[in-house]
Amino acid sequence: MFLRSLYLSSCTSLIVLIFLCLAWELRLAPIQPGGSWLILKCVPLLAPLFGILHGRRYTYQWASMLILLYFTEGVVRASGETGTSQWLAAGEIILSLVFFCSAIGYVRRIGRQA
């Protein structure tokens, strides 16, 4: 039961983070009007998506390290920007922390079962 909730929180937070990055750079608060090339920052999040959805342990391990880049970006942008961008950065921080904690918990639980 707990393993299932870790799996679901990992999947959900990753998918929501992908949509947040897309919406942020396209519509909500782009750096330039009409969008910017920062939209490409969501591409690395697509790489682990298939493995995360299929519950692959190795994908969870390396994706938990990848997500720290998004946490760092969120911290930098939350402290350096104002208004909507600051709130979106806070959302990025929260989503990356949820993913990180649930991915680590999932890997630990799977390791104990193996």
matplotlib code that plots the C-alpha trace (Angstrom):
import matplotlib.pyplot as plt

x = [0.0, 2.8, 4.8, 1.8, 1.5, 5.2, 4.8, 1.8, 3.3, 6.5, 4.5, 2.2, 4.9, 7.0, 4.0, 2.9, 6.4, 6.6, 3.4, 4.5, 7.7, 5.7, 3.1, 5.6, 7.8, 4.9, 2.1, 2.3, 5.5, 7.9, 11.1, 10.3, 6.7, 5.5, 7.7, 11.4, 13.9, 13.8, 10.8, 13.5, 14.2, 11.3, 12.9, 15.3, 12.2, 10.7, 13.7, 12.8, 9.1, 8.6, 10.8, 9.1, 5.7, 6.8, 8.4, 11.9, 14.3, 17.3, 15.3, 14.1, 17.8, 19.1, 16.0, 16.3, 19.6, 18.3, 15.5, 18.0, 18.8, 15.2, 15.2, 18.3, 16.7, 13.6, 15.7, 17.6, 14.6, 12.5, 15.2, 15.9, 12.5, 9.3, 5.6, 4.3, 7.7, 8.5, 5.4, 6.0, 9.5, 8.1, 5.9, 8.9, 10.7, 7.8, 7.3, 10.9, 11.1, 8.0, 9.5, 12.9, 11.5, 9.0, 11.6, 14.1, 11.4, 10.3, 13.9, 14.4, 11.2, 11.9, 15.4, 14.1, 11.6, 14.3]
y = [0.0, 2.5, 1.4, 2.2, 5.7, 6.4, 5.2, 7.4, 10.5, 10.1, 9.7, 12.6, 15.0, 14.3, 14.8, 18.0, 19.3, 18.7, 20.6, 23.4, 23.9, 24.0, 26.4, 28.6, 29.3, 29.4, 31.3, 32.0, 34.0, 33.6, 35.5, 37.0, 37.6, 34.7, 32.2, 31.5, 28.7, 27.9, 25.7, 23.1, 22.7, 20.2, 17.8, 16.2, 15.4, 13.4, 11.0, 9.2, 9.4, 5.9, 4.2, 6.0, 5.0, 1.4, 1.4, 0.7, 0.9, 2.1, 5.0, 6.1, 6.1, 8.4, 10.5, 11.4, 12.9, 14.7, 16.3, 18.1, 20.4, 21.5, 22.0, 24.2, 26.2, 26.7, 28.0, 30.4, 31.7, 32.0, 34.2, 36.2, 36.9, 38.5, 38.1, 35.1, 33.7, 33.5, 31.5, 29.2, 28.7, 27.8, 25.2, 23.8, 23.5, 21.7, 19.3, 18.5, 17.8, 15.6, 13.6, 13.3, 12.0, 9.7, 8.3, 7.7, 6.0, 3.9, 2.7, 1.8, -0.2, -2.0, -2.8, -4.3, -6.5, -7.8]
z = [0.0, 1.0, -2.1, -4.3, -2.8, -3.4, -7.0, -7.5, -5.9, -8.0, -11.3, -10.5, -9.4, -12.5, -14.8, -13.1, -13.1, -16.9, -17.4, -15.0, -17.0, -20.2, -19.0, -17.2, -20.3, -22.8, -21.2, -17.4, -17.1, -20.0, -20.0, -23.4, -24.7, -26.7, -25.1, -24.9, -25.6, -21.9, -22.9, -23.7, -20.0, -19.8, -22.4, -19.8, -17.7, -20.6, -20.5, -17.3, -17.7, -19.4, -16.8, -13.9, -15.1, -15.4, -12.0, -13.0, -10.1, -12.1, -13.6, -10.2, -9.0, -11.8, -12.1, -8.4, -9.2, -12.3, -10.4, -8.2, -11.2, -11.2, -7.4, -7.9, -10.7, -8.5, -5.6, -7.9, -9.6, -6.4, -4.9, -7.9, -9.5, -8.3, -9.0, -10.9, -11.7, -8.0, -7.2, -10.1, -8.9, -5.5, -7.2, -9.0, -5.7, -4.0, -7.0, -7.2, -3.5, -3.6, -6.5, -4.9, -1.6, -3.1, -5.6, -2.8, -0.7, -3.7, -4.4, -0.7, -0.6, -3.8, -2.5, 0.6, -1.3, -3.6]

ax = plt.figure().add_subplot(projection="3d")
ax.plot(x, y, z, "-o")
ax.set_aspect("equal")
plt.show()
